[in-house]
Amino acid sequence: AGMILTALDGTNWQIGNMQHNLGLALSRVLVAQSSSQSPRVQRPMQAPALTDNRAAATVSVVLPIYNHQHFVGDAIRSVLTQQVLPLELIVIDDGSTDQSASAARQALEGASIPCHFLVRENRGAAATHNQAVQLARGDFIQPLNSDDLLGPGRLSAMLRCVAETGAELAFSAVDCIDAAGSRIDEFDDPRVFALRCSQSNIADSETVGLSFIAANPAVSTGNLFFSRALFDRVGGFQDLRYHHDWDFVLRALWHTEPEYIGKVLYRYRFHERNTISELGPAKREEVDTMMGSFLQEALSRAPTHALAPCVANWGSTIIETIFSNGLARLIPRTTMTDFYQRIVAAQPTHLGAGITVVTG
């Protein structure tokens, strides 16, 4: 680590890969330090809040549509065939240029629940989700992408989860399907394998919330299930093309700890128009901007609850998580230098949970 720091100083900290490598080196030091300590005390989870109101909670499904004429009918039917039906289904066609609106109208015919259908000009996925949620009357919101499917029993499982745990945000395991609706084996597609790994890594994280530092284990906006009250506190989805769902969860972590259901309750579809398959620098730049904002808060913000993702709560644990996932390159130079000095000075003793870091 010392040699890397010297190289960084010699290049005026202009090479991001060097800063990345410094973070990886420091993370190994932190792992070695923590392994010599006694097992960490399990932090208390949020207390269950089963109440009559929560047990009788209602859910609105919101379904933005954009150029998914071949898939939207199945998406709508996956809602209308749930064991526990939602209070309502809100569908907004976001300026589709194909026959998506017609396909949606056909699938909505004869629905046994209130369905609200709006067609307007294109505004983007985040804005359409926000508009649909604003129209919703349910206590909880279930988004659904118009090319995906709700798994059988999803709504009942999600409602039961939030009733039993008091959570305001939950998501489930995901199966990936192809354009024809057939399941894709993770060993047949590297993209599916990466998504599967992001969910498997939840078990290795201190909390479900902290697993979102490494990746987006929720996979898709449609796999989120959240209270309307949480949506209002977070401020809705930001106008991001690729990661408005991931960004929403990162901001929600300051208000609640998410729950993960290990049963497959959502089906995420791969096809030629998926944004997940798009390449180019824009995707990485969006992640860097999003994670940069998150890290600034994680390194300086006071705790908002016992599991909030900040240094004040987690000490060296969250720092090691940030470094080991290659995010050191997004941390200011002065902060990284301070980390180096503190971590090296702590050898061979543990850095400790009392570390306080303020970024400038």
Wavefront OBJ file of the C-alpha trace (Angstrom):
o trace
v 0.000 0.000 0.000
v 2.859 2.366 0.792
v 4.410 1.942 -2.650
v 1.077 2.618 -4.330
v 0.616 5.763 -2.252
v 4.086 6.951 -3.279
v 3.243 6.319 -6.933
v -0.011 8.242 -6.571
v 1.783 11.220 -5.036
v 4.345 11.067 -7.839
v 1.600 11.286 -10.475
v -0.425 13.898 -8.578
v -3.230 11.366 -8.110
v -4.186 11.548 -11.782
v -4.389 7.785 -12.415
v -7.649 6.327 -11.214
v -6.442 2.733 -11.467
v -3.712 3.469 -8.939
v -6.263 4.812 -6.459
v -8.387 1.730 -7.138
v -5.380 -0.493 -6.352
v -4.638 1.433 -3.167
v -8.181 0.738 -2.027
v -7.800 -2.976 -2.755
v -4.526 -3.095 -0.819
v -6.042 -1.315 2.154
v -9.065 -3.604 2.079
v -6.748 -6.602 2.482
v -5.171 -4.941 5.507
v -8.605 -4.349 7.002
v -9.634 -7.962 6.391
v -6.458 -9.174 8.109
v -7.085 -6.862 11.034
v -10.696 -7.928 11.459
v -9.850 -11.644 11.237
v -7.799 -11.343 14.420
v -10.715 -9.894 16.332
v -13.506 -11.659 18.151
v -16.705 -12.259 16.153
v -18.719 -9.129 15.546
v -21.846 -8.760 17.636
v -24.942 -9.155 15.490
v -26.528 -5.776 15.012
v -30.228 -5.565 15.826
v -32.596 -5.612 12.900
v -35.555 -3.249 12.780
v -38.266 -4.354 15.150
v -41.301 -6.056 13.606
v -44.253 -3.731 13.373
v -47.193 -6.030 12.783
v -50.281 -3.931 13.299
v -53.863 -4.149 12.198
v -53.157 -1.381 9.678
v -50.118 -3.151 8.218
v -51.940 -6.496 8.087
v -54.683 -4.862 6.014
v -52.309 -2.885 3.798
v -53.209 -2.323 0.148
v -50.932 -2.330 -2.877
v -51.056 -0.485 -6.187
v -49.264 -1.931 -9.205
v -47.737 0.709 -11.495
v -46.819 -0.289 -15.047
v -44.981 2.106 -17.379
v -44.970 0.995 -21.020
v -42.517 1.874 -23.769
v -42.315 -0.066 -27.043
v -43.022 -3.510 -25.610
v -45.963 -4.537 -27.763
v -44.960 -8.208 -27.682
v -44.561 -8.368 -23.908
v -46.965 -5.960 -22.239
v -49.973 -8.271 -22.490
v -48.184 -10.967 -20.509
v -47.010 -8.385 -17.973
v -50.582 -7.233 -17.370
v -51.876 -10.797 -17.130
v -49.226 -11.578 -14.505
v -50.889 -8.887 -12.366
v -54.488 -9.888 -13.011
v -53.824 -13.545 -12.116
v -52.202 -12.902 -8.728
v -53.601 -14.868 -5.786
v -54.039 -11.595 -3.921
v -55.141 -8.901 -6.327
v -53.922 -5.332 -6.003
v -56.131 -2.411 -5.113
v -55.573 -1.077 -8.631
v -53.389 -1.260 -11.713
v -52.056 2.010 -13.120
v -50.711 1.818 -16.672
v -48.985 4.706 -18.463
v -47.836 4.420 -22.061
v -44.731 6.597 -22.255
v -45.056 7.668 -25.874
v -44.606 4.228 -27.473
v -44.091 4.264 -31.241
v -45.251 0.669 -31.731
v -48.573 -1.027 -30.860
v -47.928 -1.238 -27.127
v -50.938 0.905 -26.229
v -53.294 -1.285 -28.259
v -51.842 -4.455 -26.749
v -52.298 -3.032 -23.264
v -55.908 -2.042 -23.887
v -56.680 -5.530 -25.132
v -55.085 -7.169 -22.070
v -56.994 -4.871 -19.709
v -60.411 -5.806 -21.112
v -62.587 -7.521 -18.532
v -60.174 -6.880 -15.649
v -61.721 -7.528 -12.233
v -59.860 -4.665 -10.532
v -59.824 -0.917 -11.206
v -57.406 -0.157 -14.039
v -56.259 3.331 -14.975
v -54.732 3.751 -18.426
v -52.993 6.894 -19.666
v -51.274 7.528 -23.011
v -48.991 10.550 -23.356
v -45.714 11.790 -24.861
v -42.377 10.237 -23.949
v -40.813 11.452 -20.697
v -38.581 8.539 -19.709
v -38.850 5.620 -17.317
v -38.124 7.460 -14.071
v -40.608 10.248 -14.754
v -43.262 7.720 -15.766
v -42.780 5.685 -12.611
v -43.005 8.848 -10.521
v -46.216 9.941 -12.211
v -47.795 6.527 -11.779
v -46.913 6.394 -8.088
v -48.359 9.862 -7.561
v -51.649 8.582 -8.980
v -51.628 5.478 -6.777
v -53.870 5.079 -3.724
v -52.293 1.965 -2.201
v -50.243 1.827 0.996
v -47.547 -0.034 -0.921
v -46.290 0.223 -4.491
v -45.362 -2.652 -6.787
v -43.714 -1.367 -9.974
v -43.617 -3.667 -12.985
v -41.582 -3.277 -16.154
v -43.728 -3.835 -19.218
v -41.416 -6.557 -20.544
v -41.215 -8.485 -17.247
v -43.565 -10.647 -15.171
v -44.688 -10.827 -11.568
v -44.176 -14.356 -10.316
v -47.206 -16.291 -9.027
v -47.984 -15.324 -5.450
v -45.677 -12.298 -5.478
v -48.099 -9.754 -4.056
v -49.274 -12.011 -1.227
v -45.668 -12.866 -0.316
v -44.586 -9.243 -0.347
v -47.530 -8.080 1.742
v -46.894 -10.857 4.244
v -43.207 -9.910 4.413
v -43.792 -6.250 5.207
v -46.550 -7.114 7.687
v -44.317 -9.530 9.600
v -41.098 -7.466 9.551
v -42.279 -3.878 9.511
v -40.099 -3.243 6.469
v -40.877 -0.435 4.051
v -38.801 -1.863 1.208
v -38.463 -5.454 0.005
v -37.383 -7.441 -3.029
v -37.066 -11.089 -4.009
v -34.973 -13.582 -5.900
v -35.224 -13.245 -9.682
v -35.352 -15.630 -12.606
v -34.164 -14.345 -15.980
v -36.222 -15.288 -19.039
v -35.723 -14.850 -22.766
v -38.001 -13.169 -25.289
v -40.107 -16.341 -25.523
v -40.510 -16.555 -21.742
v -38.135 -19.489 -21.183
v -35.814 -19.440 -18.188
v -32.172 -18.623 -18.970
v -29.612 -20.684 -17.101
v -26.969 -18.503 -15.471
v -24.195 -20.599 -17.003
v -25.512 -19.906 -20.506
v -25.312 -16.103 -20.333
v -22.634 -14.038 -18.525
v -25.106 -11.219 -17.898
v -27.467 -13.580 -16.104
v -24.552 -15.047 -14.166
v -23.579 -11.559 -12.964
v -27.117 -10.863 -11.782
v -27.278 -14.216 -10.021
v -23.985 -13.466 -8.258
v -25.254 -10.079 -7.093
v -28.135 -11.819 -5.321
v -25.974 -14.646 -3.974
v -23.622 -12.071 -2.431
v -26.381 -10.835 -0.132
v -25.594 -13.754 2.183
v -21.984 -12.565 2.522
v -22.916 -8.987 3.377
v -23.366 -7.679 6.899
v -26.869 -6.550 5.962
v -29.082 -6.614 2.901
v -28.652 -2.862 2.606
v -24.866 -2.964 2.555
v -24.947 -5.458 -0.324
v -26.120 -2.580 -2.558
v -22.641 -1.046 -2.318
v -21.243 -3.860 -4.460
v -24.033 -4.109 -7.034
v -27.797 -3.924 -7.451
v -29.107 -7.257 -6.132
v -32.686 -6.128 -6.705
v -31.840 -6.310 -10.446
v -34.813 -4.268 -11.694
v -37.243 -1.535 -10.709
v -40.031 -4.088 -11.047
v -38.501 -6.221 -8.306
v -38.908 -3.450 -5.738
v -41.844 -3.339 -3.330
v -42.014 -0.233 -1.162
v -44.370 1.850 0.927
v -45.820 4.995 -0.546
v -44.597 6.815 2.567
v -41.019 5.721 1.847
v -41.326 6.844 -1.770
v -42.364 10.304 -0.586
v -39.484 10.531 1.912
v -36.892 9.413 -0.623
v -38.283 11.795 -3.234
v -39.079 9.300 -5.961
v -36.851 8.105 -8.781
v -34.152 10.330 -10.220
v -33.916 10.815 -13.986
v -31.255 8.193 -14.682
v -31.340 6.037 -17.802
v -29.747 2.880 -16.442
v -29.811 2.823 -12.656
v -32.751 4.803 -11.268
v -33.788 1.682 -9.303
v -30.343 1.181 -7.730
v -30.097 4.871 -6.911
v -33.558 4.772 -5.292
v -32.515 1.951 -2.971
v -29.231 3.651 -2.021
v -31.151 6.765 -0.992
v -33.804 4.657 0.754
v -31.131 3.037 2.956
v -31.040 6.230 5.010
v -34.676 5.614 5.943
v -35.061 1.840 6.202
v -33.344 -1.542 5.929
v -34.644 -3.637 3.007
v -35.888 -7.209 3.313
v -34.865 -9.918 0.857
v -37.099 -12.902 0.049
v -35.040 -15.783 -1.309
v -37.928 -17.239 -3.306
v -38.194 -16.374 -7.024
v -41.083 -13.924 -7.259
v -40.026 -11.829 -10.252
v -39.107 -12.720 -13.828
v -36.733 -10.378 -15.598
v -36.749 -10.608 -19.384
v -33.716 -10.379 -21.633
v -34.269 -9.230 -25.208
v -32.636 -7.025 -27.814
v -33.914 -3.750 -26.339
v -32.710 -4.235 -22.729
v -30.696 -1.307 -21.397
v -28.677 -3.853 -19.400
v -27.105 -4.963 -22.690
v -26.072 -1.469 -23.774
v -22.351 -0.722 -23.856
v -20.390 2.516 -23.743
v -19.041 5.045 -21.239
v -22.430 6.572 -20.368
v -23.382 3.605 -18.228
v -20.170 3.721 -16.198
v -20.357 7.491 -15.848
v -23.867 7.194 -14.437
v -22.696 4.629 -11.874
v -19.745 6.828 -10.887
v -21.968 9.869 -10.360
v -24.533 7.881 -8.382
v -21.983 6.068 -6.212
v -19.943 9.234 -5.718
v -22.969 10.934 -4.153
v -23.677 7.875 -2.023
v -20.072 7.613 -0.783
v -19.976 11.269 0.179
v -22.869 10.630 2.549
v -21.632 7.239 3.730
v -18.297 8.738 4.809
v -19.673 11.808 6.572
v -23.366 11.518 7.425
v -24.611 10.914 10.959
v -26.620 7.721 11.524
v -30.318 7.977 10.726
v -31.073 4.496 12.103
v -29.116 1.543 13.498
v -28.337 -0.022 10.107
v -27.832 3.113 8.007
v -24.825 2.719 5.643
v -22.399 5.136 7.260
v -18.970 4.994 8.887
v -20.467 6.166 12.180
v -22.470 2.903 12.302
v -20.106 0.449 10.644
v -16.557 1.765 11.042
v -13.957 -0.266 9.164
v -16.584 -2.742 7.937
v -18.113 -0.309 5.465
v -14.715 1.086 4.507
v -13.478 -2.402 3.620
v -16.670 -2.996 1.630
v -16.157 0.229 -0.319
v -12.501 -0.516 -1.031
v -12.932 -4.192 -1.931
v -15.586 -3.292 -4.493
v -13.290 -0.933 -6.370
v -14.853 2.343 -5.269
v -11.724 3.949 -3.825
v -11.207 5.787 -7.121
v -14.308 7.864 -6.328
v -13.057 9.046 -2.931
v -11.265 12.430 -2.623
v -7.480 12.374 -2.359
v -7.336 13.886 1.130
v -9.794 11.303 2.434
v -7.861 8.402 0.898
v -4.618 9.701 2.406
v -6.309 9.940 5.783
v -7.594 6.366 5.419
v -4.090 5.141 4.633
v -2.605 6.830 7.675
v -5.323 5.528 10.010
v -5.287 1.970 8.683
v -1.501 1.633 8.679
v -1.282 3.206 12.129
v -3.819 0.670 13.390
v -1.656 -2.334 12.528
v -1.653 -4.866 14.015
v -4.695 -3.732 15.987
v -8.157 -3.327 14.517
v -9.144 0.059 13.040
v -12.236 0.006 15.212
v -15.764 1.158 14.777
v -15.105 4.560 16.235
v -13.467 6.019 13.147
v -14.898 9.350 12.073
v -14.325 10.635 8.548
v -15.422 13.988 7.191
v -14.906 14.618 3.481
v -14.177 18.022 2.134
l 1 2 3 4 5 6 7 8 9 10 11 12 13 14 15 16 17 18 19 20 21 22 23 24 25 26 27 28 29 30 31 32 33 34 35 36 37 38 39 40 41 42 43 44 45 46 47 48 49 50 51 52 53 54 55 56 57 58 59 60 61 62 63 64 65 66 67 68 69 70 71 72 73 74 75 76 77 78 79 80 81 82 83 84 85 86 87 88 89 90 91 92 93 94 95 96 97 98 99 100 101 102 103 104 105 106 107 108 109 110 111 112 113 114 115 116 117 118 119 120 121 122 123 124 125 126 127 128 129 130 131 132 133 134 135 136 137 138 139 140 141 142 143 144 145 146 147 148 149 150 151 152 153 154 155 156 157 158 159 160 161 162 163 164 165 166 167 168 169 170 171 172 173 174 175 176 177 178 179 180 181 182 183 184 185 186 187 188 189 190 191 192 193 194 195 196 197 198 199 200 201 202 203 204 205 206 207 208 209 210 211 212 213 214 215 216 217 218 219 220 221 222 223 224 225 226 227 228 229 230 231 232 233 234 235 236 237 238 239 240 241 242 243 244 245 246 247 248 249 250 251 252 253 254 255 256 257 258 259 260 261 262 263 264 265 266 267 268 269 270 271 272 273 274 275 276 277 278 279 280 281 282 283 284 285 286 287 288 289 290 291 292 293 294 295 296 297 298 299 300 301 302 303 304 305 306 307 308 309 310 311 312 313 314 315 316 317 318 319 320 321 322 323 324 325 326 327 328 329 330 331 332 333 334 335 336 337 338 339 340 341 342 343 344 345 346 347 348 349 350 351 352 353 354 355 356 357 358 359 360
